Amino acid sequence: MSAIPLESSVEAAAGRAPASGATGRPGASHAAPLAPRARLLPALAAVYRAQLSRARVARIPLLFVATFQSVGIMILMRGVVDGGSEARSVVAGSSVLVVAFVALNLLAQYFGRLRADGGLDHYATLPVPPASVVLGTAAAYASFTVPGTFVTAVFGCVLFGLPMAHLWLLAAVIPLAGAALSGLGAALGLLAPRQELATLFGQLGMSAALLLGVLPASRMPEPIAYARDLLPSTYGVEAFARGFDAHPDWALIGLDLGVCAAVGVVSLAVAAWAYRRAAVR
């Protein structure tokens, strides 16, 4: 399937034909009048489809890397953790780590490169709201995490002998944790003064998700355990881990998911502001 040109998708969302510089009459050279800017949701859908098509070939190998990384971590932890609450934390943390690798690390690198290469100038010429560019790109990257996250969770359940009855919780954990991490990754990439720093910030963020999300909190020093509260993905980890209990506490699960949702709204708003700030420079 060929890539969908972003310009054509956005122009369709704006309700006008792609500008060609001609009216169709011989000798005519004036451009067609521009339509109003596209509304948020149609523009978001257009950016999402374009980014999903463009990133499909390049990101699938990286998704395998993210999945194999999480599976390898669980295999290593199997020699340390036998079962119980620690096993639930390892499986939940490894599953959400796939989301962190793509939504935080790769998205920070993408926006850092886009800013360094002048790609933001291209996006600024399109009749779309800034939020649609950030949200559409973040949603496209987060979509690649779905199969790897489910494969990691199923493998972890088999490895540690955990029940699979509530794996459907991933349907809520992936988009909510993905939104929080995608907004954070996009903001890091857009605010970093140099592309190399955007890559560094993305790697550091993923390392934090690994250390604070995968390792059981009971084995961490107390100051580091408190630091888990500052990382939005740990709330997704906690929500998913509670689903392995014989009688899950749905109130606490809902609270953890609510924190993810709130952080996602804030982080995506910050990323949209960072996009406008970077685009006008």
C-alpha atoms as a printed R data frame, in Angstrom:
    type eleno elety resid chain resno       x       y       z
1   ATOM     1    CA   MET     A     1   0.000   0.000   0.000
2   ATOM     2    CA   SER     A     2   1.467   3.325  -1.042
3   ATOM     3    CA   ALA     A     3   1.875   6.162   1.410
4   ATOM     4    CA   ILE     A     4  -0.938   8.698   1.634
5   ATOM     5    CA   PRO     A     5   0.380  12.190   0.842
6   ATOM     6    CA   LEU     A     6  -0.141  14.314   3.910
7   ATOM     7    CA   GLU     A     7  -0.967  17.401   1.852
8   ATOM     8    CA   SER     A     8  -3.775  15.621  -0.039
9   ATOM     9    CA   SER     A     9  -5.219  14.141   3.145
10  ATOM    10    CA   VAL     A    10  -5.253  17.488   4.930
11  ATOM    11    CA   GLU     A    11  -6.685  19.341   1.952
12  ATOM    12    CA   ALA     A    12  -9.465  16.767   1.761
13  ATOM    13    CA   ALA     A    13 -10.137  17.295   5.459
14  ATOM    14    CA   ALA     A    14 -10.307  21.033   4.832
15  ATOM    15    CA   GLY     A    15 -12.979  20.480   2.221
16  ATOM    16    CA   ARG     A    16 -11.099  21.640  -0.863
17  ATOM    17    CA   ALA     A    17  -9.323  20.102  -3.798
18  ATOM    18    CA   PRO     A    18  -5.527  19.936  -3.723
19  ATOM    19    CA   ALA     A    19  -4.005  23.183  -4.901
20  ATOM    20    CA   SER     A    20  -2.377  22.770  -8.283
21  ATOM    21    CA   GLY     A    21  -1.807  26.368  -9.266
22  ATOM    22    CA   ALA     A    22  -4.208  26.174 -12.237
23  ATOM    23    CA   THR     A    23  -7.925  26.397 -12.757
24  ATOM    24    CA   GLY     A    24  -8.131  23.932 -15.647
25  ATOM    25    CA   ARG     A    25  -8.525  26.638 -18.345
26  ATOM    26    CA   PRO     A    26  -5.763  27.184 -20.904
27  ATOM    27    CA   GLY     A    27  -3.500  30.017 -19.904
28  ATOM    28    CA   ALA     A    28  -4.890  30.322 -16.390
29  ATOM    29    CA   SER     A    29  -2.174  30.528 -13.753
30  ATOM    30    CA   HIS     A    30  -3.798  31.989 -10.647
31  ATOM    31    CA   ALA     A    31  -4.260  29.641  -7.680
32  ATOM    32    CA   ALA     A    32  -7.664  28.590  -6.426
33  ATOM    33    CA   PRO     A    33  -8.865  30.463  -3.321
34  ATOM    34    CA   LEU     A    34  -8.035  28.768  -0.064
35  ATOM    35    CA   ALA     A    35 -10.800  27.253   2.033
36  ATOM    36    CA   PRO     A    36 -11.086  27.831   5.790
37  ATOM    37    CA   ARG     A    37  -8.782  25.867   8.041
38  ATOM    38    CA   ALA     A    38  -9.812  22.283   8.656
39  ATOM    39    CA   ARG     A    39 -11.689  21.420  11.818
40  ATOM    40    CA   LEU     A    40  -9.794  19.571  14.533
41  ATOM    41    CA   LEU     A    41 -11.295  16.082  14.185
42  ATOM    42    CA   PRO     A    42 -11.201  15.788  10.364
43  ATOM    43    CA   ALA     A    43  -7.652  17.190  10.330
44  ATOM    44    CA   LEU     A    44  -6.615  14.823  13.126
45  ATOM    45    CA   ALA     A    45  -7.976  11.843  11.174
46  ATOM    46    CA   ALA     A    46  -6.135  12.984   8.046
47  ATOM    47    CA   VAL     A    47  -2.820  13.371   9.863
48  ATOM    48    CA   TYR     A    48  -3.337  10.012  11.594
49  ATOM    49    CA   ARG     A    49  -3.936   8.168   8.306
50  ATOM    50    CA   ALA     A    50  -0.968   9.829   6.629
51  ATOM    51    CA   GLN     A    51   1.433   9.157   9.507
52  ATOM    52    CA   LEU     A    52   0.213   5.580   9.906
53  ATOM    53    CA   SER     A    53   0.855   4.897   6.226
54  ATOM    54    CA   ARG     A    54   4.262   6.584   6.179
55  ATOM    55    CA   ALA     A    55   5.555   5.001   9.384
56  ATOM    56    CA   ARG     A    56   4.271   1.489   8.749
57  ATOM    57    CA   VAL     A    57   7.324   0.107   6.956
58  ATOM    58    CA   ALA     A    58   9.908   1.892   9.106
59  ATOM    59    CA   ARG     A    59   8.319   1.245  12.495
60  ATOM    60    CA   ILE     A    60   7.378  -2.424  12.255
61  ATOM    61    CA   PRO     A    61  11.008  -3.612  12.749
62  ATOM    62    CA   LEU     A    62  11.332  -1.269  15.721
63  ATOM    63    CA   LEU     A    63   8.120  -2.700  17.158
64  ATOM    64    CA   PHE     A    64   9.680  -6.157  17.037
65  ATOM    65    CA   VAL     A    65  12.700  -4.758  18.871
66  ATOM    66    CA   ALA     A    66  10.437  -3.272  21.562
67  ATOM    67    CA   THR     A    67   8.560  -6.552  21.972
68  ATOM    68    CA   PHE     A    68  11.664  -8.723  22.103
69  ATOM    69    CA   GLN     A    69  13.213  -6.310  24.597
70  ATOM    70    CA   SER     A    70  10.247  -6.646  26.955
71  ATOM    71    CA   VAL     A    71  10.080 -10.418  26.533
72  ATOM    72    CA   GLY     A    72  13.812 -10.685  27.262
73  ATOM    73    CA   ILE     A    73  13.436  -8.621  30.420
74  ATOM    74    CA   MET     A    74  10.684 -10.936  31.673
75  ATOM    75    CA   ILE     A    75  12.822 -14.001  30.985
76  ATOM    76    CA   LEU     A    76  15.673 -12.453  32.986
77  ATOM    77    CA   MET     A    77  13.347 -11.503  35.823
78  ATOM    78    CA   ARG     A    78  11.952 -15.050  35.911
79  ATOM    79    CA   GLY     A    79  15.145 -16.133  37.619
80  ATOM    80    CA   VAL     A    80  14.597 -13.563  40.373
81  ATOM    81    CA   VAL     A    81  10.821 -13.405  40.757
82  ATOM    82    CA   ASP     A    82   8.779 -16.560  41.282
83  ATOM    83    CA   GLY     A    83   5.244 -15.271  41.486
84  ATOM    84    CA   GLY     A    84   2.826 -13.220  43.532
85  ATOM    85    CA   SER     A    85   2.584  -9.444  43.375
86  ATOM    86    CA   GLU     A    86   6.142  -9.093  42.068
87  ATOM    87    CA   ALA     A    87   5.383 -11.270  39.043
88  ATOM    88    CA   ARG     A    88   2.283  -9.188  38.323
89  ATOM    89    CA   SER     A    89   4.374  -6.012  38.440
90  ATOM    90    CA   VAL     A    90   6.998  -7.459  36.089
91  ATOM    91    CA   VAL     A    91   4.453  -8.569  33.496
92  ATOM    92    CA   ALA     A    92   2.473  -5.337  33.663
93  ATOM    93    CA   GLY     A    93   5.608  -3.190  33.558
94  ATOM    94    CA   SER     A    94   7.095  -5.107  30.624
95  ATOM    95    CA   SER     A    95   3.846  -4.780  28.687
96  ATOM    96    CA   VAL     A    96   3.630  -1.021  29.206
97  ATOM    97    CA   LEU     A    97   7.341  -0.734  28.350
98  ATOM    98    CA   VAL     A    98   6.444  -1.520  24.731
99  ATOM    99    CA   VAL     A    99   4.224   1.564  24.776
100 ATOM   100    CA   ALA     A   100   7.004   3.646  26.314
101 ATOM   101    CA   PHE     A   101   9.542   2.544  23.714
102 ATOM   102    CA   VAL     A   102   7.385   3.652  20.795
103 ATOM   103    CA   ALA     A   103   5.239   6.455  22.197
104 ATOM   104    CA   LEU     A   104   7.917   8.186  24.267
105 ATOM   105    CA   ASN     A   105  11.307   7.272  22.834
106 ATOM   106    CA   LEU     A   106  10.553   7.144  19.110
107 ATOM   107    CA   LEU     A   107   8.166  10.098  19.192
108 ATOM   108    CA   ALA     A   108  10.755  12.289  20.926
109 ATOM   109    CA   GLN     A   109  13.262  11.351  18.231
110 ATOM   110    CA   TYR     A   110  10.738  11.982  15.442
111 ATOM   111    CA   PHE     A   111   9.772  15.488  16.556
112 ATOM   112    CA   GLY     A   112  13.392  16.327  17.355
113 ATOM   113    CA   ARG     A   113  14.404  15.356  13.822
114 ATOM   114    CA   LEU     A   114  11.388  17.138  12.352
115 ATOM   115    CA   ARG     A   115  12.367  20.345  14.092
116 ATOM   116    CA   ALA     A   116  16.058  20.041  13.145
117 ATOM   117    CA   ASP     A   117  15.305  19.307   9.468
118 ATOM   118    CA   GLY     A   118  12.817  22.152   9.069
119 ATOM   119    CA   GLY     A   119   9.871  19.807   8.726
120 ATOM   120    CA   LEU     A   120   7.797  21.958  11.068
121 ATOM   121    CA   ASP     A   121   7.861  24.698   8.437
122 ATOM   122    CA   HIS     A   122   6.128  22.312   6.053
123 ATOM   123    CA   TYR     A   123   3.447  21.442   8.599
124 ATOM   124    CA   ALA     A   124   2.937  25.148   9.338
125 ATOM   125    CA   THR     A   125   1.845  25.721   5.712
126 ATOM   126    CA   LEU     A   126  -0.976  23.191   6.003
127 ATOM   127    CA   PRO     A   127  -4.472  24.412   6.992
128 ATOM   128    CA   VAL     A   128  -4.656  22.306  10.140
129 ATOM   129    CA   PRO     A   129  -4.759  23.158  13.857
130 ATOM   130    CA   PRO     A   130  -1.460  22.492  15.664
131 ATOM   131    CA   ALA     A   131  -3.182  20.099  18.067
132 ATOM   132    CA   SER     A   132  -4.230  17.848  15.178
133 ATOM   133    CA   VAL     A   133  -0.610  17.402  14.076
134 ATOM   134    CA   VAL     A   134   0.522  16.409  17.574
135 ATOM   135    CA   LEU     A   135  -2.518  14.238  18.341
136 ATOM   136    CA   GLY     A   136  -2.586  12.558  14.925
137 ATOM   137    CA   THR     A   137   1.120  11.735  14.994
138 ATOM   138    CA   ALA     A   138   0.966  10.526  18.604
139 ATOM   139    CA   ALA     A   139  -2.047   8.325  17.849
140 ATOM   140    CA   ALA     A   140  -0.305   6.807  14.821
141 ATOM   141    CA   TYR     A   141   2.791   5.931  16.830
142 ATOM   142    CA   ALA     A   142   0.728   4.576  19.730
143 ATOM   143    CA   SER     A   143  -1.194   2.330  17.319
144 ATOM   144    CA   PHE     A   144   1.979   0.375  16.580
145 ATOM   145    CA   THR     A   145   2.239  -0.648  20.235
146 ATOM   146    CA   VAL     A   146  -1.015  -2.646  20.324
147 ATOM   147    CA   PRO     A   147   0.154  -6.035  18.944
148 ATOM   148    CA   GLY     A   148   3.486  -5.969  20.784
149 ATOM   149    CA   THR     A   149   1.838  -5.103  24.085
150 ATOM   150    CA   PHE     A   150  -0.664  -7.954  23.818
151 ATOM   151    CA   VAL     A   151   2.037 -10.454  22.774
152 ATOM   152    CA   THR     A   152   4.205  -9.390  25.730
153 ATOM   153    CA   ALA     A   153   1.291  -9.676  28.167
154 ATOM   154    CA   VAL     A   154   0.266 -13.141  26.962
155 ATOM   155    CA   PHE     A   155   3.861 -14.390  27.054
156 ATOM   156    CA   GLY     A   156   4.291 -13.015  30.568
157 ATOM   157    CA   CYS     A   157   1.112 -14.676  31.796
158 ATOM   158    CA   VAL     A   158   2.296 -18.026  30.454
159 ATOM   159    CA   LEU     A   159   5.799 -17.537  31.846
160 ATOM   160    CA   PHE     A   160   4.663 -16.625  35.366
161 ATOM   161    CA   GLY     A   161   1.424 -18.616  35.448
162 ATOM   162    CA   LEU     A   162  -0.857 -15.576  35.744
163 ATOM   163    CA   PRO     A   163  -4.552 -15.541  34.791
164 ATOM   164    CA   MET     A   164  -5.548 -14.001  31.448
165 ATOM   165    CA   ALA     A   165  -9.140 -13.205  32.340
166 ATOM   166    CA   HIS     A   166  -8.597  -9.463  32.520
167 ATOM   167    CA   LEU     A   167  -6.203  -8.889  29.647
168 ATOM   168    CA   TRP     A   168  -8.967  -6.762  28.153
169 ATOM   169    CA   LEU     A   169  -7.752  -4.031  30.525
170 ATOM   170    CA   LEU     A   170  -5.030  -3.379  27.952
171 ATOM   171    CA   ALA     A   171  -7.733  -1.874  25.747
172 ATOM   172    CA   ALA     A   172  -7.866   0.977  28.270
173 ATOM   173    CA   VAL     A   173  -4.240   0.952  29.437
174 ATOM   174    CA   ILE     A   174  -2.687   1.238  25.962
175 ATOM   175    CA   PRO     A   175  -4.517   4.397  24.781
176 ATOM   176    CA   LEU     A   176  -4.410   6.167  28.158
177 ATOM   177    CA   ALA     A   177  -0.785   5.378  28.999
178 ATOM   178    CA   GLY     A   178   0.055   5.908  25.333
179 ATOM   179    CA   ALA     A   179  -1.519   9.368  25.369
180 ATOM   180    CA   ALA     A   180   0.419  10.394  28.469
181 ATOM   181    CA   LEU     A   181   3.717   9.068  27.124
182 ATOM   182    CA   SER     A   182   3.131  10.340  23.580
183 ATOM   183    CA   GLY     A   183   2.469  13.851  24.820
184 ATOM   184    CA   LEU     A   184   5.597  13.682  26.962
185 ATOM   185    CA   GLY     A   185   7.685  12.340  24.088
186 ATOM   186    CA   ALA     A   186   6.415  14.951  21.628
187 ATOM   187    CA   ALA     A   187   7.053  17.752  24.120
188 ATOM   188    CA   LEU     A   188  10.603  16.519  24.765
189 ATOM   189    CA   GLY     A   189  11.337  16.381  21.049
190 ATOM   190    CA   LEU     A   190   9.866  19.819  20.339
191 ATOM   191    CA   LEU     A   191  11.412  21.605  23.311
192 ATOM   192    CA   ALA     A   192  14.896  20.110  22.997
193 ATOM   193    CA   PRO     A   193  17.236  22.737  21.516
194 ATOM   194    CA   ARG     A   194  19.082  20.105  19.468
195 ATOM   195    CA   GLN     A   195  18.146  16.838  17.801
196 ATOM   196    CA   GLU     A   196  20.771  14.934  19.773
197 ATOM   197    CA   LEU     A   197  19.255  16.135  23.041
198 ATOM   198    CA   ALA     A   198  15.779  15.029  21.898
199 ATOM   199    CA   THR     A   199  17.173  11.538  21.300
200 ATOM   200    CA   LEU     A   200  18.891  11.595  24.700
201 ATOM   201    CA   PHE     A   201  15.724  12.712  26.492
202 ATOM   202    CA   GLY     A   202  13.714   9.994  24.769
203 ATOM   203    CA   GLN     A   203  16.217   7.326  25.798
204 ATOM   204    CA   LEU     A   204  16.291   8.589  29.380
205 ATOM   205    CA   GLY     A   205  12.502   8.581  29.529
206 ATOM   206    CA   MET     A   206  12.327   4.997  28.296
207 ATOM   207    CA   SER     A   207  15.015   3.967  30.788
208 ATOM   208    CA   ALA     A   208  12.946   5.528  33.574
209 ATOM   209    CA   ALA     A   209   9.891   3.602  32.366
210 ATOM   210    CA   LEU     A   210  11.954   0.413  32.453
211 ATOM   211    CA   LEU     A   211  13.476   0.890  35.900
212 ATOM   212    CA   LEU     A   212  10.434   2.371  37.639
213 ATOM   213    CA   GLY     A   213   7.795   0.345  35.834
214 ATOM   214    CA   VAL     A   214   9.240  -3.145  35.466
215 ATOM   215    CA   LEU     A   215  11.134  -3.573  38.731
216 ATOM   216    CA   PRO     A   216   8.816  -4.390  41.654
217 ATOM   217    CA   ALA     A   217   8.272  -1.353  43.869
218 ATOM   218    CA   SER     A   218   8.841  -3.444  47.008
219 ATOM   219    CA   ARG     A   219  12.489  -3.981  46.010
220 ATOM   220    CA   MET     A   220  13.256  -0.311  45.369
221 ATOM   221    CA   PRO     A   221  14.822   2.122  47.844
222 ATOM   222    CA   GLU     A   222  12.148   4.343  49.331
223 ATOM   223    CA   PRO     A   223  13.186   7.601  47.569
224 ATOM   224    CA   ILE     A   224  13.143   5.850  44.180
225 ATOM   225    CA   ALA     A   225   9.772   4.287  44.985
226 ATOM   226    CA   TYR     A   226   8.389   7.801  45.498
227 ATOM   227    CA   ALA     A   227   9.806   8.792  42.106
228 ATOM   228    CA   ARG     A   228   7.460   6.254  40.500
229 ATOM   229    CA   ASP     A   229   4.591   8.623  41.241
230 ATOM   230    CA   LEU     A   230   6.099  11.183  38.862
231 ATOM   231    CA   LEU     A   231   6.126   8.851  35.862
232 ATOM   232    CA   PRO     A   232   2.684   8.646  34.213
233 ATOM   233    CA   SER     A   233   3.195   5.155  32.780
234 ATOM   234    CA   THR     A   234   3.469   3.640  36.276
235 ATOM   235    CA   TYR     A   235  -0.236   4.320  36.806
236 ATOM   236    CA   GLY     A   236  -0.994   2.240  33.737
237 ATOM   237    CA   VAL     A   237   1.301  -0.448  35.109
238 ATOM   238    CA   GLU     A   238  -0.502  -0.418  38.458
239 ATOM   239    CA   ALA     A   239  -3.932  -0.566  36.808
240 ATOM   240    CA   PHE     A   240  -2.941  -3.539  34.660
241 ATOM   241    CA   ALA     A   241  -1.185  -5.329  37.536
242 ATOM   242    CA   ARG     A   242  -4.293  -5.050  39.739
243 ATOM   243    CA   GLY     A   243  -6.221  -6.913  37.040
244 ATOM   244    CA   PHE     A   244  -4.279 -10.083  37.841
245 ATOM   245    CA   ASP     A   245  -5.714 -10.202  41.375
246 ATOM   246    CA   ALA     A   246  -8.334 -12.839  42.139
247 ATOM   247    CA   HIS     A   247 -10.750 -10.042  43.077
248 ATOM   248    CA   PRO     A   248  -9.554  -6.839  41.392
249 ATOM   249    CA   ASP     A   249 -10.207  -3.536  43.116
250 ATOM   250    CA   TRP     A   250 -11.994  -1.800  40.262
251 ATOM   251    CA   ALA     A   251 -12.147   1.511  42.114
252 ATOM   252    CA   LEU     A   252  -8.358   1.671  42.351
253 ATOM   253    CA   ILE     A   253  -8.017   0.524  38.745
254 ATOM   254    CA   GLY     A   254 -10.355   3.305  37.662
255 ATOM   255    CA   LEU     A   255  -8.395   5.811  39.731
256 ATOM   256    CA   ASP     A   256  -5.091   4.776  38.155
257 ATOM   257    CA   LEU     A   257  -6.569   4.991  34.665
258 ATOM   258    CA   GLY     A   258  -8.060   8.376  35.529
259 ATOM   259    CA   VAL     A   259  -4.606   9.660  36.480
260 ATOM   260    CA   CYS     A   260  -3.270   8.404  33.138
261 ATOM   261    CA   ALA     A   261  -6.077  10.175  31.307
262 ATOM   262    CA   ALA     A   262  -5.531  13.452  33.174
263 ATOM   263    CA   VAL     A   263  -1.775  13.381  32.572
264 ATOM   264    CA   GLY     A   264  -2.439  12.536  28.922
265 ATOM   265    CA   VAL     A   265  -4.630  15.613  28.460
266 ATOM   266    CA   VAL     A   266  -2.044  17.852  30.112
267 ATOM   267    CA   SER     A   267   0.977  16.384  28.303
268 ATOM   268    CA   LEU     A   268  -0.704  16.554  24.889
269 ATOM   269    CA   ALA     A   269  -1.717  20.164  25.565
270 ATOM   270    CA   VAL     A   270   1.900  20.966  26.459
271 ATOM   271    CA   ALA     A   271   3.058  19.211  23.290
272 ATOM   272    CA   ALA     A   272   0.619  21.251  21.175
273 ATOM   273    CA   TRP     A   273   1.932  24.443  22.800
274 ATOM   274    CA   ALA     A   274   5.518  23.317  22.162
275 ATOM   275    CA   TYR     A   275   4.618  22.650  18.515
276 ATOM   276    CA   ARG     A   276   3.223  26.185  18.060
277 ATOM   277    CA   ARG     A   277   6.275  27.616  19.816
278 ATOM   278    CA   ALA     A   278   8.713  25.679  17.624
279 ATOM   279    CA   ALA     A   279   6.796  26.329  14.394
280 ATOM   280    CA   VAL     A   280   6.923  30.111  14.674
281 ATOM   281    CA   ARG     A   281  10.705  30.206  15.209
